[in-house]
Amino acid sequence: MSKEGAGNSRRSFLNWLLGGGVGALLAAAVYPIIRFIYPPEIPQATQSSVVAAKVGELPPDSGKIFKFGTKPGILIHTKQGKYLSFSAVCTHLQCTVQYEKSKQDIWCACHNGRYDLTGKNISGPPPSPLETYNVVIKGEEIIVSKKA
């Protein structure tokens, strides 16, 4: 083999090696950025029922916010003694709603949205009703569960 042929061979090998190193460096820099932009989906434990309160804890005509999995729920004890429960996440901008005793409805303070005691949106910007939950009393516990 001539010196020029061996030089070309060495040069192409070094170019290949240098190009591969630059490519590996670029991939090592870009991969974490892509992982940051598109994080892996984390499966959430789904909770179908929770103990929201104890019997006698809520006086009539009052409400209580409780944790239902990763989101808040609201339990309402009506004047008539009935327990009602809904998702406490407003359907407009996901603010937490609260029971307003004076008007006997559910109110979102973010944009003055209102829901009646069936969860139906009655005024303000909320586009849809609140998700309703089942309420069961077992012994001394008030258990709230998602509707099937």
Beta strands, then each sheet from edge to edge (+ up, - down):
strand 1: 49-54
strand 2: 62-68
strand 3: 71-77
strand 4: 83-87
strand 5: 98-100
strand 6: 105-108
strand 7: 113-115
strand 8: 121-123
strand 9: 132-138
strand 10: 141-146
sheet 1: 1+ 10- 9+ 4- 3+ 2-
sheet 2: 5+ 6- 7+ 8-
end
